[in-house]
Amino acid sequence: MSSFDKLLNEIKSLSKELRFDELRKVLEVYGYTMSAKGGSHHVFRKSGKPPITVPKHEPIKKAYVMMVKEVIESEASDDENS
């Protein structure tokens, strides 16, 4: 299992030990780009999808991990429908 697959499994299990850079990596793989929203918050955008705002705190709170989990699930279902 690759390190990326392990990271996806951590997100799917809603791990409490995830770091901002790990979530950023996953979002960027799925086509999101990051822009600063000021201070500690960063916005990830992808055409045709709602923006996702994630604060850069360690560890990431469960609510933000859940948002990235929804992106993963949405992208997986989009791939199945293609």
C-alpha atoms as a printed R data frame, in Angstrom:
   type eleno elety resid chain resno       x      y       z
1  ATOM     1    CA   MET     A     1   0.000  0.000   0.000
2  ATOM     2    CA   SER     A     2   1.433  3.372  -1.002
3  ATOM     3    CA   SER     A     3   1.859  6.233   1.454
4  ATOM     4    CA   PHE     A     4  -0.909  8.109  -0.393
5  ATOM     5    CA   ASP     A     5  -3.290  5.158   0.068
6  ATOM     6    CA   LYS     A     6  -2.432  5.098   3.780
7  ATOM     7    CA   LEU     A     7  -3.184  8.820   3.952
8  ATOM     8    CA   LEU     A     8  -6.555  8.291   2.253
9  ATOM     9    CA   ASN     A     9  -7.354  5.545   4.780
10 ATOM    10    CA   GLU     A    10  -6.480  7.882   7.656
11 ATOM    11    CA   ILE     A    11  -8.840 10.503   6.246
12 ATOM    12    CA   LYS     A    12 -11.608  7.961   5.696
13 ATOM    13    CA   SER     A    13 -11.243  6.796   9.307
14 ATOM    14    CA   LEU     A    14 -11.355 10.456  10.451
15 ATOM    15    CA   SER     A    15  -7.963 10.255  12.173
16 ATOM    16    CA   LYS     A    16  -7.293 12.912  14.796
17 ATOM    17    CA   GLU     A    17  -3.586 12.998  13.932
18 ATOM    18    CA   LEU     A    18  -3.731 14.523  10.429
19 ATOM    19    CA   ARG     A    19  -1.692 17.581   9.555
20 ATOM    20    CA   PHE     A    20  -2.609 20.509   7.343
21 ATOM    21    CA   ASP     A    21   0.003 19.579   4.730
22 ATOM    22    CA   GLU     A    22  -1.459 16.077   4.431
23 ATOM    23    CA   LEU     A    23  -4.946 17.430   3.715
24 ATOM    24    CA   ARG     A    24  -3.470 19.948   1.296
25 ATOM    25    CA   LYS     A    25  -1.691 17.159  -0.590
26 ATOM    26    CA   VAL     A    26  -4.912 15.162  -0.977
27 ATOM    27    CA   LEU     A    27  -6.939 18.176  -2.120
28 ATOM    28    CA   GLU     A    28  -4.273 19.128  -4.656
29 ATOM    29    CA   VAL     A    29  -4.230 15.581  -6.065
30 ATOM    30    CA   TYR     A    30  -7.982 15.936  -6.636
31 ATOM    31    CA   GLY     A    31  -7.457 19.197  -8.553
32 ATOM    32    CA   TYR     A    32  -7.956 21.835  -5.858
33 ATOM    33    CA   THR     A    33  -5.650 24.835  -5.658
34 ATOM    34    CA   MET     A    34  -4.816 26.629  -2.435
35 ATOM    35    CA   SER     A    35  -4.979 30.347  -1.806
36 ATOM    36    CA   ALA     A    36  -4.558 32.189   1.467
37 ATOM    37    CA   LYS     A    37  -7.643 33.739   3.023
38 ATOM    38    CA   GLY     A    38  -5.671 35.610   5.592
39 ATOM    39    CA   GLY     A    39  -3.933 34.603   8.749
40 ATOM    40    CA   SER     A    40  -4.193 30.923   9.449
41 ATOM    41    CA   HIS     A    41  -7.042 30.025   7.077
42 ATOM    42    CA   HIS     A    42  -6.539 28.733   3.554
43 ATOM    43    CA   VAL     A    43  -9.132 28.297   0.831
44 ATOM    44    CA   PHE     A    44  -9.006 25.424  -1.647
45 ATOM    45    CA   ARG     A    45 -10.830 25.937  -4.928
46 ATOM    46    CA   LYS     A    46 -11.771 23.737  -7.862
47 ATOM    47    CA   SER     A    47 -13.881 24.749 -10.820
48 ATOM    48    CA   GLY     A    48 -17.470 23.583 -10.424
49 ATOM    49    CA   LYS     A    49 -17.045 22.711  -6.725
50 ATOM    50    CA   PRO     A    50 -17.710 24.780  -3.605
51 ATOM    51    CA   PRO     A    51 -14.575 26.204  -1.955
52 ATOM    52    CA   ILE     A    52 -13.194 24.509   1.146
53 ATOM    53    CA   THR     A    53 -11.696 26.621   3.940
54 ATOM    54    CA   VAL     A    54  -9.236 24.865   6.246
55 ATOM    55    CA   PRO     A    55  -7.401 26.536   9.156
56 ATOM    56    CA   LYS     A    56  -3.712 25.734   9.368
57 ATOM    57    CA   HIS     A    57  -3.712 24.265  12.877
58 ATOM    58    CA   GLU     A    58  -2.107 21.050  14.048
59 ATOM    59    CA   PRO     A    59  -3.734 18.609  14.350
60 ATOM    60    CA   ILE     A    60  -6.655 19.332  12.041
61 ATOM    61    CA   LYS     A    61 -10.083 19.234  13.679
62 ATOM    62    CA   LYS     A    62 -12.419 16.411  12.760
63 ATOM    63    CA   ALA     A    63 -14.880 18.731  10.980
64 ATOM    64    CA   TYR     A    64 -12.248 19.676   8.382
65 ATOM    65    CA   VAL     A    65 -11.121 16.070   7.927
66 ATOM    66    CA   MET     A    66 -14.789 15.217   7.264
67 ATOM    67    CA   MET     A    67 -14.913 17.877   4.515
68 ATOM    68    CA   VAL     A    68 -11.898 16.328   2.780
69 ATOM    69    CA   LYS     A    69 -13.412 12.855   3.227
70 ATOM    70    CA   GLU     A    70 -16.522 14.107   1.390
71 ATOM    71    CA   VAL     A    71 -14.288 15.348  -1.456
72 ATOM    72    CA   ILE     A    72 -12.656 11.911  -1.724
73 ATOM    73    CA   GLU     A    73 -16.038 10.167  -1.761
74 ATOM    74    CA   SER     A    74 -17.453 12.648  -4.286
75 ATOM    75    CA   GLU     A    75 -14.481 12.232  -6.602
76 ATOM    76    CA   ALA     A    76 -14.744  8.434  -6.333
77 ATOM    77    CA   SER     A    77 -18.438  8.502  -7.274
78 ATOM    78    CA   ASP     A    78 -17.684 10.919 -10.152
79 ATOM    79    CA   ASP     A    79 -15.080  8.440 -11.450
80 ATOM    80    CA   GLU     A    80 -17.589  5.596 -11.233
81 ATOM    81    CA   ASN     A    81 -20.181  7.592 -13.176
82 ATOM    82    CA   SER     A    82 -17.727  8.524 -15.931
